Amino acid sequence: MKYLKLKYTLTCGDMKKIILIYCVLAVTIISCAKDDSTSPATIDNGTGVNPSSVPATFTQKVLIEEFVGAGQAQCTDGFVKQDNIIVSNPKTSVPVTIHYSDAMEIPQYTTLFTNFSNGSAAMFPSALINRTASLSTAILNRLQWQSNFDVAKGKAASSGLMIKSTVSGTTATVEVHCGFNQTLTGNYTVSIYLCENNVKGIGNLYDQRNAYNTTAGHAYYNLGDPILNYNHNYVLRKVASAAMGDAIPTEKIIKGGEYVKTYNINIGNYKLNDLNIIAFISKNGTSAIDQPIINVQQVKLGSTKNWD
């Protein structure tokens, strides 16, 4: 009976205290878990990597801004040379075609030609290769593209970009992250291009003139001149940023620094499945040969491209 009495006394006398102690412990554990700064939140972007973590290294990529026109017969040879670069460098080449005097021309052609021609006459095809000058000229003829692409690709990347893009109805939202792995001097900008593939139309503002229709062995041999219903790719449709880019705050251009900017783009006139976003960082120089692109990134609209 004494044993039973003792057992009863322990159970009833201490039960409330025991329950109280367990409650305090549970609250303490939960609070510690919430305040644990060693467990950073992750953002699910399909890669399992937090896009806000600027990496120490980036892949150097190269933007090929090719000046073309449906009525410019030599451009078909430019398409061949551009495609050769893309096929050999699928992960580091980012092409865009900027049209002149056809149905696909937008004001960016005039802006770029004014900024980079340095008084030279227009030639087609020609291209900016990361907007880097060769022989004191930034706009290069097609025989210069491959060698200058190789030089640009071989540089060490001081910056990189991550792009998150979503679509709601006819509006695309593009969030661009600009990251740096070293402190840079000077002023820099971020630019956003909307490009479309598989662009076709009827008439001479879309039909591609072809100077190589009778050149045996050429990729465009015997395809017609003009080539009716030609399929235009990498067509620059819109510039979502300022024409020469939006300023990146100087305090962000440091080792580990990151600048994030969001753009909303009306895409109602284009085919969603054929749209890409190109984002790039440029130096804001003082002359036509001092405004290089330091890195570029591309993503299919509606998708995320993480740092790489």
C-alpha positions as CSV (number, residue, x, y, z in Angstrom):
1,M,0.0,0.0,0.0
2,K,2.9,2.3,0.7
3,Y,4.3,1.6,-2.7
4,L,1.0,2.4,-4.4
5,K,0.6,5.6,-2.4
6,L,4.1,6.8,-3.4
7,K,3.4,6.1,-7.0
8,Y,0.2,8.0,-6.9
9,T,1.9,11.0,-5.2
10,L,4.6,11.2,-7.9
11,T,2.1,11.0,-10.8
12,C,-0.3,13.5,-9.6
13,G,2.1,15.9,-7.9
14,D,4.6,16.2,-10.8
15,M,2.4,15.7,-13.9
16,K,1.6,19.4,-14.4
17,K,5.3,20.3,-13.9
18,I,6.4,17.7,-16.4
19,I,3.8,18.9,-19.0
20,L,5.0,22.5,-18.4
21,I,8.6,21.6,-18.9
22,Y,7.8,19.8,-22.2
23,C,5.9,22.9,-23.5
24,V,8.8,25.2,-22.7
25,L,11.3,22.9,-24.4
26,A,9.1,22.7,-27.5
27,V,8.7,26.4,-27.8
28,T,12.5,26.8,-27.4
29,I,13.3,24.3,-30.1
30,I,10.8,25.9,-32.6
31,S,12.2,29.4,-31.8
32,C,15.8,28.2,-32.4
33,A,14.8,26.7,-35.7
34,K,13.3,29.9,-36.9
35,D,16.3,32.0,-35.9
36,D,18.9,29.6,-37.3
37,S,20.9,31.8,-39.7
38,T,23.1,28.9,-40.7
39,S,20.2,27.4,-42.8
40,P,19.6,29.9,-45.6
41,A,16.4,29.9,-47.5
42,T,16.5,28.5,-51.0
43,I,14.7,29.6,-54.1
44,D,13.3,26.9,-56.3
45,N,14.2,27.8,-59.9
46,G,14.4,24.3,-61.2
47,T,18.1,23.9,-60.6
48,G,18.3,23.5,-56.9
49,V,20.6,26.5,-56.6
50,N,19.8,29.8,-54.9
51,P,20.0,32.4,-57.6
52,S,20.9,35.1,-55.1
53,S,24.3,33.5,-54.4
54,V,26.8,35.1,-56.7
55,P,29.3,32.5,-57.8
56,A,33.1,33.0,-57.8
57,T,33.4,32.1,-61.5
58,F,31.3,32.6,-64.6
59,T,31.4,31.2,-68.2
60,Q,32.5,33.9,-70.6
61,K,29.9,34.2,-73.4
62,V,29.8,36.3,-76.5
63,L,27.0,38.4,-78.0
64,I,26.9,38.5,-81.8
65,E,24.8,41.5,-82.9
66,E,24.5,40.9,-86.7
67,F,23.3,43.7,-88.9
68,V,21.1,42.3,-91.7
69,G,18.3,43.2,-94.1
70,A,15.9,41.2,-96.2
71,G,16.9,43.3,-99.2
72,Q,20.6,42.9,-98.6
73,A,21.8,40.0,-100.9
74,Q,25.1,39.4,-99.2
75,C,23.5,38.6,-95.9
76,T,22.9,34.9,-96.7
77,D,26.7,34.4,-96.5
78,G,26.6,36.1,-93.2
79,F,24.0,33.7,-92.0
80,V,26.3,30.8,-92.9
81,K,29.2,32.3,-91.0
82,Q,27.1,33.1,-88.0
83,D,25.7,29.6,-88.0
84,N,29.2,28.1,-88.1
85,I,30.1,29.9,-84.9
86,I,26.8,28.9,-83.2
87,V,27.2,25.2,-84.1
88,S,30.8,25.1,-82.9
89,N,30.0,27.1,-79.7
90,P,26.5,26.3,-78.6
91,K,27.0,27.2,-75.0
92,T,29.0,30.4,-75.4
93,S,27.5,32.1,-78.5
94,V,24.4,34.3,-78.2
95,P,23.2,35.5,-81.6
96,V,20.8,38.3,-82.5
97,T,19.9,39.8,-85.9
98,I,19.3,43.5,-86.0
99,H,17.3,44.3,-89.2
100,Y,17.6,47.3,-91.5
101,S,15.1,48.6,-94.1
102,D,12.7,45.7,-93.9
103,A,9.6,44.8,-92.0
104,M,11.7,43.7,-89.0
105,E,13.6,46.9,-88.4
106,I,13.3,48.7,-85.1
107,P,15.0,51.9,-83.8
108,Q,17.9,49.9,-82.2
109,Y,19.6,49.6,-85.6
110,T,20.0,53.3,-85.9
111,T,21.1,53.6,-82.2
112,L,23.8,51.0,-82.6
113,F,25.0,52.2,-86.0
114,T,25.2,55.8,-84.6
115,N,27.2,54.7,-81.5
116,F,29.6,52.2,-83.2
117,S,30.1,53.1,-86.8
118,N,32.6,55.9,-86.0
119,G,31.6,57.6,-89.3
120,S,32.0,54.5,-91.5
121,A,29.4,53.6,-94.2
122,A,26.9,50.8,-93.4
123,M,27.8,47.4,-94.7
124,F,25.7,44.2,-94.8
125,P,26.2,41.8,-93.3
126,S,28.4,43.2,-90.4
127,A,28.4,42.6,-86.7
128,L,29.4,43.7,-83.3
129,I,31.2,40.9,-81.4
130,N,30.7,41.7,-77.8
131,R,31.0,45.3,-79.0
132,T,34.8,44.9,-78.8
133,A,36.9,46.8,-81.4
134,S,39.4,45.1,-83.8
135,L,41.8,47.3,-85.7
136,S,40.1,50.4,-84.2
137,T,36.7,49.3,-85.5
138,A,33.8,47.9,-83.5
139,I,31.5,47.0,-86.5
140,L,33.2,44.0,-88.2
141,N,32.9,42.5,-91.6
142,R,32.0,38.8,-91.8
143,L,35.6,37.7,-92.4
144,Q,36.5,39.0,-88.9
145,W,33.7,37.4,-86.9
146,Q,35.3,34.0,-86.1
147,S,38.7,35.2,-85.0
148,N,37.2,38.0,-82.9
149,F,34.7,35.6,-81.4
150,D,37.5,33.3,-80.4
151,V,39.4,36.2,-78.7
152,A,36.3,37.3,-76.8
153,K,35.4,33.8,-75.7
154,G,38.9,33.3,-74.3
155,K,38.7,36.2,-71.9
156,A,38.3,35.7,-68.1
157,A,34.7,36.6,-67.1
158,S,34.5,39.3,-64.4
159,S,30.7,39.2,-64.3
160,G,27.7,37.0,-65.0
161,L,24.0,37.0,-65.2
162,M,21.0,35.0,-64.0
163,I,17.6,35.5,-65.6
164,K,14.1,34.5,-64.3
165,S,11.2,35.0,-66.7
166,T,7.5,34.4,-66.4
167,V,4.5,35.1,-68.6
168,S,1.0,36.1,-67.7
169,G,-1.3,36.7,-70.6
170,T,0.4,39.2,-72.9
171,T,2.9,40.4,-70.3
172,A,6.4,38.9,-69.7
173,T,8.1,39.7,-66.4
174,V,11.9,39.4,-66.5
175,E,14.0,39.5,-63.4
176,V,17.7,40.0,-64.2
177,H,20.5,39.4,-61.7
178,C,23.9,41.0,-62.5
179,G,26.8,39.5,-60.4
180,F,30.5,40.4,-60.2
181,N,33.5,38.3,-59.0
182,Q,35.8,41.3,-58.8
183,T,35.6,45.1,-58.3
184,L,35.5,47.0,-61.6
185,T,36.3,50.6,-62.3
186,G,34.1,52.7,-64.6
187,N,30.4,52.8,-65.3
188,Y,28.4,49.7,-66.4
189,T,24.9,49.1,-67.7
190,V,22.5,46.2,-68.1
191,S,20.5,45.7,-71.4
192,I,17.5,43.5,-72.2
193,Y,16.6,42.2,-75.7
194,L,13.5,40.3,-76.7
195,C,14.2,38.2,-79.7
196,E,12.0,36.0,-81.9
197,N,12.7,32.9,-84.1
198,N,10.8,31.7,-87.1
199,V,9.7,35.0,-88.4
200,K,8.1,34.9,-91.8
201,G,6.0,37.2,-94.0
202,I,4.9,37.9,-97.6
203,G,6.6,40.4,-99.9
204,N,10.0,42.0,-100.4
205,L,10.1,43.2,-96.8
206,Y,10.4,39.6,-95.7
207,D,11.7,37.7,-98.8
208,Q,15.5,37.4,-98.4
209,R,17.7,38.5,-101.3
210,N,20.4,35.9,-102.1
211,A,23.6,36.7,-103.9
212,Y,24.7,33.1,-103.8
213,N,21.8,31.5,-105.6
214,T,24.1,30.7,-108.6
215,T,27.2,29.9,-106.5
216,A,27.7,26.1,-106.6
217,G,28.7,24.7,-103.3
218,H,27.4,27.5,-101.2
219,A,24.8,26.7,-98.5
220,Y,22.3,29.1,-100.3
221,Y,23.0,27.8,-103.8
222,N,19.8,27.3,-105.9
223,L,17.5,28.5,-103.1
224,G,16.2,31.4,-105.2
225,D,16.8,35.1,-105.3
226,P,14.9,36.3,-103.4
227,I,14.1,33.4,-101.2
228,L,10.4,33.5,-100.7
229,N,8.8,32.9,-97.3
230,Y,12.3,33.0,-95.8
231,N,12.5,31.9,-92.1
232,H,14.3,34.7,-90.1
233,N,15.8,33.7,-86.8
234,Y,17.2,35.6,-83.8
235,V,15.2,38.7,-84.8
236,L,15.5,41.6,-82.3
237,R,11.9,42.6,-81.6
238,K,12.2,44.9,-78.5
239,V,14.7,46.5,-76.2
240,A,13.2,46.4,-72.8
241,S,15.9,48.5,-71.2
242,A,17.2,51.9,-72.3
243,A,18.7,51.6,-75.8
244,M,22.2,51.6,-74.5
245,G,21.4,49.9,-71.2
246,D,20.3,50.9,-67.7
247,A,22.9,52.1,-65.2
248,I,24.2,49.6,-62.6
249,P,24.9,51.3,-59.3
250,T,28.6,51.7,-58.7
251,E,28.4,50.2,-55.2
252,K,27.1,46.9,-56.7
253,I,30.2,46.5,-59.0
254,I,32.4,44.9,-56.4
255,K,33.5,41.3,-55.7
256,G,30.4,39.4,-54.7
257,G,28.2,42.3,-55.6
258,E,24.8,41.8,-57.2
259,Y,22.3,44.1,-58.9
260,V,18.7,43.0,-59.6
261,K,16.3,44.7,-61.9
262,T,12.8,43.7,-63.1
263,Y,11.3,44.5,-66.5
264,N,7.7,44.0,-67.8
265,I,7.4,43.5,-71.6
266,N,4.3,43.4,-73.7
267,I,4.6,40.3,-76.0
268,G,1.1,40.4,-77.5
269,N,2.3,40.7,-81.1
270,Y,4.7,37.8,-81.0
271,K,4.7,34.0,-80.8
272,L,5.4,33.0,-77.2
273,N,7.1,29.7,-78.0
274,D,9.6,31.4,-80.3
275,L,10.7,34.2,-77.9
276,N,14.0,34.4,-76.1
277,I,15.4,36.9,-73.6
278,I,19.0,38.2,-73.9
279,A,20.5,40.1,-71.0
280,F,24.0,41.6,-71.1
281,I,26.4,43.9,-69.1
282,S,28.3,46.6,-70.9
283,K,30.9,49.1,-70.0
284,N,29.7,52.7,-70.6
285,G,32.7,54.0,-72.4
286,T,33.4,57.3,-74.1
287,S,34.0,56.3,-77.7
288,A,32.9,53.8,-80.3
289,I,35.8,51.5,-79.4
290,D,35.4,51.7,-75.6
291,Q,32.0,50.2,-74.9
292,P,32.6,46.4,-74.7
293,I,30.1,43.8,-73.4
294,I,31.6,42.0,-70.5
295,N,29.2,39.1,-70.4
296,V,25.8,38.0,-71.7
297,Q,23.1,35.4,-70.9
298,Q,20.1,34.0,-72.8
299,V,17.0,32.1,-71.8
300,K,13.8,31.0,-73.4
301,L,11.0,33.2,-72.3
302,G,9.0,31.7,-69.4
303,S,12.1,29.9,-68.1
304,T,15.0,30.5,-65.7
305,K,18.7,30.5,-66.5
306,N,20.9,30.3,-63.5
307,W,24.4,31.6,-63.0
308,D,26.9,29.7,-65.1
